[in-house]
Amino acid sequence: MAKTAWERMQIVREKNRPTIRDYIPLIFDEFVELHGDRGYGDDGAILGGIATIKGMAVTVLAHVKGRDLKENQASNFAMPHPEGYRKALRLAHQAEKFHRPVICFIDTPGAYCGIGAEERGQGEAIARNMMEFMSLKTPVISIVLGEGGSGGALALGVCDELAMMENALYSIISPRGFAEILWRDASREQEAANVMRITAEDLVNFGVAEAIIPEPQGGAHLDHDKAADAISAYILKTIPKYMQNPIAKLLQNRYDKFRKIGKFTEQKGANPV
């Protein structure tokens, strides 16, 4: 029987679930991390650098989660500041210059909403990433490893193809936030998770995601190597397909992908609000 969204949330929040720092040595042959946005500073919540996989050079951009308090403090609990998104955009433009494909790994509850982040232009940084990734002249694939929360995830989610790990979740808001806003009762978080349609299967059915990457039985935390092998196989199968596309076609297809996302119904005779 398929797991509920709430059951999947418990899996992706398992403390031993692999993070990007676990996956990098398992997936890539070489990796050189690059730092800073060249404007304010370096953000530990977003990792970026150049890697090779089976001899192919790629740019890696990823949210960083920790397992203990020290790691989470260093990565701000995977909630990026604007300088993190600006670092990602800087490295994406570098990839575009050398026509390296970009691989984004999404795993965040959402962008950081502190005063300092807002003062430094959090909303603008996210919006600029979304705008400029839409016209980035190199292939971009994004993989949701665990949680994909709101604009904090979407800033790395504008891509040619979106894949989700089998137990991953992708949502406009956290289930707790959903319950608080809709019912004024955060204790209904579990109920909210199960009605929000945020699982990998839901997102593929809606046309938001294109692929589901299988996990070991019980979750990726039970076999890191097997989960990494599945991600590697997906990357090696997917990137060459987009590298063959002329840039004009690549950009048009990316634009069309996002224009068609969304399902809704219109009620005849309804007055606009």
Secondary structure, 3 states (H helix, E strand, C coil): CCCCHHHHHHHHCCCCCCCHHHHHHHHCCEEEEECCCCCCCCCCCEEEEEEEECCEEEEEEEECCCCCHHHHHHCHHHCCCHHHHHHHHHHHHHHHHCCCCEEEEEEECCCCCCHHHHHCCHHHHHHHHHHHHHCCCCCEEEEEEEEEEHHHHHCCCCCCEEEEECCCEEECCCHHHHHHHHHCCHHHHHHHHHHCCCEHHHHHHCCCCCEEECCCCCCHHHCHHHHHHHHHHHHHHHHHHHHCCCHHHHHHHHHHHHHCCCCCCCCCCCCCC
